[in-house]
Amino acid sequence: TEEIIVTIQDTGIGMSEECLSNLFQAFSQESAGHTKRFQGVGLGLALTKRYLELNEVVIEVTSKQDVGTTIKLVFPKTIQD
């Protein structure tokens, strides 16, 4: 199976292990300190992951607090005749 891999990496604030484990849960947000700075209901990433899954795209996220985050997307490559 052929695939296309896209990796996105930043050197931002990163995420804690707890946040990372809840990242794609609906209505989940980091902490009270962040929710006051960043508005939203916590649905964006849950919907994004579901959409990717429906299209057979794998998403992997690794992060370390105060270091940054890496997001890897693996797209299936369909070959048409």
Secondary structure as the mmCIF struct_conf table of DSSP 4:
data_model
#
loop_
_struct_conf.conf_type_id
_struct_conf.id
_struct_conf.beg_label_comp_id
_struct_conf.beg_label_asym_id
_struct_conf.beg_label_seq_id
_struct_conf.end_label_comp_id
_struct_conf.end_label_asym_id
_struct_conf.end_label_seq_id
STRN STRN1 GLU A 3 GLN A 9
BEND BEND1 GLY A 12 ILE A 13
HELX_RH_AL_P HELX_RH_AL_P1 GLU A 17 SER A 21
TURN_TY1_P TURN_TY1_P1 ASN A 22 PHE A 24
BEND BEND2 GLN A 25 GLN A 25
TURN_TY1_P TURN_TY1_P2 ALA A 26 PHE A 27
BEND BEND3 GLU A 30 GLU A 30
HELX_RH_AL_P HELX_RH_AL_P2 ALA A 32 ARG A 37
BEND BEND4 PHE A 38 PHE A 38
BEND BEND5 GLY A 42 GLY A 42
HELX_RH_AL_P HELX_RH_AL_P3 GLY A 44 LEU A 54
TURN_TY1_P TURN_TY1_P3 ASN A 55 GLU A 56
STRN STRN2 VAL A 58 LYS A 64
TURN_TY1_P TURN_TY1_P4 GLN A 65 VAL A 67
STRN STRN3 GLY A 68 PRO A 76
#
